[in-house]
Amino acid sequence: MRLPTSATAAALSLLSLSLSFVQPAWALHESDVGVVDWHKQLIGVPLSGAVPSAPSFLHYKADEGSNRTIIVTATGNNVLAALEPEDGSVCTWFIVTIYASSSHLWRYIFDSEDRIAGYYKSSKTIATLSGPGGSTLRTFSALSGTLLLEKRLHHPSVGALSEPSHLGKEVLFDDDDNNETLYVLSNGCTISSINGTSGETLWTWTAPDQGSLTIYSSIHVTPTALVALGLSKSTASFTLHLTSLDVSSGAVVQSTGVPSSIADPLTQFAVLSTSASSSSSSSSSRNGKGETPVILWLSHSSLFYLPLSRAALSAKPTPRPRKAKLEGTGAGLERIVDVGLSALGHAVVSRNDGSAFVVKVSGDGEGDDVGVETAWEFAGSASSPTQADSLYAGGTDARGRPAVARVFWDHVVQKASAYVFAVQGQAEQGEAIAVAEARPFAFGFDTRSHGVLSHVALDGPTPHTNTHARLLVTTTTGAVQLWSSSSSSSVNANNDNANNADGEQEPTLHWTREEALAAAVVAEFVELPPARGDDTVNEQIEGFWGRLGRQVRDAQGFPQYVVHFVRRFVSGSSSPALPSNATVDYRTLSNAATPPSLTQTTTTTTLARDAFGFRQLLITATLFGKVYALDASTGAIVWSRVLGMGWVGRAGMGGRVVPVKLFVVRGVGDLDLDGEGEEKGRGPEVVLVGQRRADNSLVDTVIFHINALTGEDARPPQAQTPIEAELELEGENGEGKAEDGGVLEGTDVVSGPVVEAYLLNAEDRKIVVLLDEFLQAYLYPDTPATQAVFAASLPQLSFPLRANVETRHRVVGHKIALPPKEQSHHRAVAHPVWALSFPEGEDVQAIVPQTPTRGGHGQGKGRGQDQGAASLGKVLGSRSTLYKYLDERLFVVRTVARKSANGGEVMCGVYVVDSAKGTVVYHAEVKAAAAASVGGRPGTGAGAGAGTGGCDVKASLVENWLVYHYYESEVAGGNVGGAKGYRMVSVEFYEGKQPDDKIQSSSLSAYSNDTLNYSVYEQAYVFPSAITALATTTTKFGITSKDLIVATTNRKIQSFPRRIFDPRRPSRKTTAEEQEEFLIQYDPLIPNDPKRALSHNYDVANVQKIITSPALLESTSLVFAYGLDMFLTRVAPSNTFDVLSENFNKVQLVLTVTGLLAAILITRPMVKRKSLKEKWYN
């Protein structure tokens, strides 16, 4: 063999270097954005427990005098968001980049350690307090989301934790329009006056007891002083404490207690204002222009109040409270409901029988005429078996006039009803309200698809748009909807038509946001069947006329096929199109808000895979008790089902279903060994394992068996409980064929929690195996056939579990044994066979299973079933071979060693362990990072260091390749000595101690001595950023090289070829043999190349997990990342070698073939004549 010259070697080295940094992913081209990928931008389920964080409408006052309404909310995903009421859309604002337009608003994502406590509004600005005790103050432009001010009020370590989180925190705007001064209450004991423009602290006052005796809950500006109201704990109840401060200096003017006795200050205490209750105001935010606070509280079922007028604040002692004389109050008063109208002098008071009425403050606050009176009585609001508990909401119209709504579910008409009390007119200045009206209307909320109403926000009447009210509804399943009622809406709740008998328009559902997707816990890809799968089955039994009719029907689509073929041929695109009859809502690709007519966008007749297998289903389950199926090609929701609560729901108790595992138990082409083949309509099926947690602390393990194509219940009839069969909860024969989807009930499997669940794939059967607290094994489905398969597979089964023995943590390996024959009625029980003990103080963080080598489609091989590596080794330039150490029993253990009493360092451990006998194949220790804090090291984001003890290690193991990522806070020596930053370590395992050593590890017994005969290659690299998740690509046969997919904290999804992380990269100049292997010289720094970003300009935030799935093309892998946002794309790690490239000159090929055909047609007669002449003359 001829060796390359030095020039040739240099060229090969340059070529290999350039190839290694070329990302061959389709999604790198701008023209592919939105074609091969999609992005769902979410905000999370709104927080609805308190007014400072719940959704509300904000009327923005523009400088030119026009008003604009936006929706503001804080969410459980630690996001502050502003939505457009017209379509529910949102656009991201991050760092200094603003994506805003006239129709799209913004969101701001807080770090996980910086939990948002509440937001506070003025007419143009939104302020937030976040972190422990409200340690950080931020202000935003309400319309654009621009960060105007960010100020640290105190260090998070000294922050006082409170429950609820908004208690002891508040921001008050001194000037509603200019926001010149902000008064901030933080930590429940500190009040600061801050310049709203520069952030300068003008003065600070801290309570002498620092919150140990009195927690200040709110602050109020009066014409003469800043008043702080606190709660002091007494023996049997809480009492009110009043402290007034000088506005200019913060000096204490008066500090005194208020005679009071409050049992529950969260529900029996409120502060209203007199200033806006008697005159129109443009904003519901409180300011210091003439406001006089009035304290309201309940004591012994009576309402007391105390006006804090100028005379009252200067009087010594403080005047005694007054008892409100309310007409017709009836039963005892129980609760004061803050509906967000305290600045406008309105609140709702409920009685112990469930009835409620609106109270308002009357008078100007400077005399004895201040009082509390009933403004409106909600008739029929008492508790009743025919209606659910009422929700109350407050809001204002465009002119700032208050409105209060009562919303409840009516069991009789099966609709939600709303009664809106609104001020329709105003008398002369100084007089009471002249006109008020309450108009009832019913709206068709779908409780079977969206659960129960949990919160309502109200936007008051808008006469110029003929809108009586707009309701923003949040549900228990995480859906957010906007409903509106016109001024002429029907009052008849029994009418189901779009118009009532008088021709008046019914309330309108404008859009729905499925924000529960931001709380997805588990997700799996499901392959779709071929487009003509049913016809193929019927061909075996159809007759001549049936076959003829089918062929005629098929021929009807031939013209469309020709047009599509020509278009595809001319455009040169190899991306397959959706079926012609598919209906896709493309609005879901950008904002996740869908109109009501487009929430179910695909029918079962259109669910068929495309030519290349890019179109699949994504089944995902959320923390809010709902499971979704998404179209992997568009991101549109195909179907969704609410998970039923079983006996908990039938008993009228509260609770929730927490998803644990999701398994694909039936794929396309799987054999049906139970005699119910696809000819009976069965398609792909999934099993969701969940834990049903009741409010009384009882926990049961439930299994939901779902048809992946339709969302129907796929349980066999014998799997239903007698009660379910009697009530026919899921339609005939348990097929789940309810007309509107309905609630999906499950099968109770374990009376208690499970410690682990696995999917056993043996003898063409997929069996779900669950282990309870006593390590008893439960099977689903539990039939004699599955029991026999399970028993035959026990000798090959072993699995690890975490265990604690006194103060030491262990990983214990288990095997399952069948009970003796005389105890056959007992269940199989797992018993320990080995134990891996860790040093004292070292805790097990997580057990990471090995990633399957490749995915399978059909032939009984479901996704996730390992079918062996396609390549068993790596051929070196010397023509020798390094054989991969392939052991499917390996798994990864991540640990954290707590700091010892003698002040030792905190270390993070990474172990690779054999699950059959507990042998440690690989072990590494890295120093833990310092505790993460807000504004700490660069790149920290959601989940970085939170709750990990500084060990935020991400790891993945596939075949013989281990890769893990961590933060290096200190390096003592080496090439990067003293450098801090993120590291990515790549480790590869090979058989033997040198090349050509072969032990056949893939088929080797776990107890063979040769299992210890292996070599390890590892190398560390400096990674440019922190990551939140990582995974490797998966292809159909595992032939294509693997890419590493990572989600970074700067909200990008990036792809890195495996050859970059090759641990055999030499530190010196590469030799000719190494160049033949395409090895490149080792460089410790992995550059932050923006071309590696699969997500383009998408802002994919807080990704928690990445899963991959093979397409029908061996070259292509689907990548799905989910967390706060969802993002899907497809990549080709080794280029699309099995598909013609888009720039392939098809026209030239056709012309060449046509020319050759023409030449054949022309020369063929000539050749025949010549041959004939030769026969005659020869």
KAURZI-V708132 format. One line per field, one symbol per residue. phi: phi as a letter, one per 20 degrees, with the letter a starting at -180 (. if undefined). psi: psi as a letter, one per 40 degrees, with the letter a starting at -180 (. if undefined). burial: # if it has 16 or more other ideal C-beta (glycine too) atoms within 10 Angstrom, else .. A space follows every 50 residues. Layout:
phi: ???
psi: ???
burial: ???
This chain:
phi: .effffffffffffffffffdeeeeffeeffefndebbcdeccnfgfcfb ffcffbeceeefffnedcdcddbdcfemcdccdeffcmebcecbldeddb bfdcdbbcdefffdfferccdcfcccdcdbngmmfcdcccffednffebc beebfgfdfeeccffefncaccefcfedlfcddcdcmmbcccdcffeenf eeacccfgelnfdcdfdbcbddfdbddddcddedfdbdcecdcddffecn ffebbbedgabcfcffccbbcdcefefdbfcebefeceenfcfcecbdbl mcddbbfdfffffefcffgffdefddemfmfffcbddedndffdmcbddd efenfbbedcedoendceefbccfeadefmefgbfebffedcbcacefen efbccdcbeeffelbedcddeceebceffndffecbbcdebdcefeffec ndfdbcdddfgcffdldfacdedddfeneccddccffdffeefeedefce feneffgdeeacdeffffdfdcbbecfefffdffffffffcfefffffff ffffffefgffffffffffffmeeffefgfeedceffffdcmdcfffcfd dcdffeebfefdmfecddecddfembdccdffecnffebbceffemffff emeerbddfdbcceebdfnffdedncfffenfdfcccdecdedefemfcc dcdddcffednffdffgfeffgffffelfdnfmmemeffdnmeeeddfdc eqfdeaccdedblmcdcedddefemeeddbfdcgffffffffegfeebbe cebdclddecddeccdcffgffcffeefcecfcbbdedgfnedeeaddff fgfbeccmlmdefnefdnffdeaceefemeceefedcfefbdddccefff fenffedddccdceffcnfeebbbccffffgfbfmeffnfbfnfmfmdmn ddedcbcbldddcbcbdeebcfbnfdgnedqeccddccdcfmebgmfccl ffdeffdffffeebccdbbdceefbfcdabadfccfdmfffededcdefe mcdcccffffeffefffdffefffffemfcffcfeefeeffeffelefde elfdbcccbfeffffdceccdbafdcbcbcccgdmefdcfffefefffff ffffffffffffefffffffffffffed
psi: hhiiidddddddddddddddehhfideehdeehedeiihhhieihihedi deeiiihhhhhideeiihhihhiiieefhhihihddeeiiiihhbehhgi aeehbiihhiideghhdiihiaeeihiihiihefdhhiiihddeehhdhh hhdiiddeihhihidehehihhhdhddefdhhhhhieeehhihhhedeeh hdihhhidefeddhhhdiihhieeihhhhihhhadeaiiihhhhihddde ihdihiihhihhdgedefhihiiedeeeiiieieihafgehhihhhihhf eihiihhgiddddeihihiiiihhghhfdbiiidihhheefdeefiihhi ieeeiiihiihiieeeaeehihihdhhhieeihieeiiiiiiiiaiadee hiihihhihhddefihihhhhiheihaiheiihdhiihhiiiighgddde aihdihihhiigdeefhdihhhhhieeeihihiihiefiieheeheidia deeiiiihhdihhgeddefhdiiiihiiiidfddddddddeiaddddddd ddddededdddddddddddddehehiiiidehhhgededdeehhideedg ehiddegiiadefdhiihhiiieffihihiheddeihdiiihhiebdddd eeiiaihhidihihehiheihgeeegaeeeehaiiihhhihhhieeehhi hihhhhhddeeiheiideeiidddddefdfahffeffidfcahhiahhdh gaiidihihhhiffihhhhihadefihiihigidddddddddeddehiii iiihhbeiiihhiiihiiiidefeeiiihhiieihhiiihehihdihhih hidiiihafehihehheiidheahhideeihhhhghheeiihhhihhihi defiihihihihihedeehhdihihihiiihiihebiieiaheheheefe gghhihhhbehhhihihhehhdaadfheiiaiihhhhihiiaeiiehhef ddeiideideeegiihhiiiihieiiieiiiiihideediiiihhihiee fihihhidddeheehieahiidddddefiiihhehhigheeehdebeigh ifhdihiiiiidhdeihhhhhibdihhhiiigdfigeeihidehgddddd dddddddddddddddddddddddddde.
burial: ........#..##..#...##.######...##..#############.# ###########.......#################.########...### ...###########.##############################..##. #.##.#..##.#..##########.#..#.##############.#.... ....#.#...#..#########..########.....########.#..# ...#...#.###..##.###########..########.##########. ..#######..##....#..#..#.#..#...##.############### #...############...###..####..##....##.########### ##########..#.#########..#......#....######.###.## #.##########....####################..##..#.#....# ...#.########################...##................ .......................###.##..#.##.########...### ##...#####.###################################.#.. ....################.......#...#############....## ###############...##...#....##...###.#..#######.## ...#.######...########..#######.#..#..##..#...#### ###.....########.#.........###...#.#.#..#####.##.# #######..#######..#..###.#....#######.#########... .....###########.##.##.#.####..###..#.#######..### ###################.#....#....############..#.#.#. ##.#......#..#....##################.#.#.######### ###############....#...#######.#...#.....#####.### ###########.######################.#.....#........ ............................
